[in-house]
Amino acid sequence: MTLPKTATTLFASVAALAMLPAMAASTTGGTVKTIDVSVAGFDLTDANDAKVVLSKIKRAAKRVCRNSNATRSVRERAEELACQSAAIAGAVTKVNVPQLTAAMEADNSSS
């Protein structure tokens, strides 16, 4: 049984998402932190599933970008938010599925 090209591309994209969903460079050492996000059971070509996966990516970005300092300055909070935005955009771009991109753009415009 051969899979249609779209399905093969989708499987490759899902694998890429699981490997690199959210990453952030440390501001101190230049190291990159990553968190794997499982997309098992989700159809990224479905708008509703794409929204759920985007939520999972956003949670991962919050964790990977979290500043452990309990008393963050305004600058540190701004850096944390910028890190989260970059991690989310990077993961969505890496996966390159139109429905996931649309979900991210809709989320950004409603924020």
LINUR-V623516 format. One record per pair of residues at least 12 apart in sequence whose C-alpha atoms are under 6 Angstrom apart, sorted by sequence separation. I is the first residue (numbers start at 1). J is the second residue. If there is no record, write none. Layout:
{{I & J} {I & J}}
This chain:
{{22 & 34} {22 & 35} {21 & 36} {65 & 80} {19 & 36} {18 & 36} {65 & 83} {18 & 37} {65 & 84} {18 & 38} {62 & 84} {61 & 84} {61 & 87} {22 & 61} {50 & 100} {47 & 99} {51 & 103} {45 & 99} {23 & 87} {22 & 87} {22 & 91} {21 & 91} {17 & 95} {13 & 95}}
